[in-house]
Amino acid sequence: MRIDCPCCGPRDHDEFAYGGDASRTMPDIADTGMERWFDHVFLRDNPRGPHREFWHHAHGCRQWLVVERDTVTHEIAHVAFARGEVSR
């Protein structure tokens, strides 16, 4: 799988570290509800098809990216900097 980094160009996925589901919203930091935090930290769906994910270019520019990837075919539809895409 190759990820087209906006800074570095196409790179092998081995240069990146998976950072989790980019479609989830973190509970408010002041929220003390243990069940909401437990769900956010430990419970994950295993989607089939298009999915938004965080990837960190750990062995490159060190940028956090949002990658739209099909979990069945691994085809990547879109890559963007995480700082501009989180609320998309």
JODA-V218921 format. One record per helix or strand. SS is the DSSP state (h for helix, s for strand). FROM is the first residue (numbers start at 1). LEN is the number of residues. If there is no record, write none. Layout:
ss:from:len
SS:FROM:LEN
SS:FROM:LEN
//
This chain:
ss:from:len
s:2:4
s:9:4
h:13:3
s:17:5
h:34:9
s:50:7
s:64:7
s:76:6
h:82:4
//
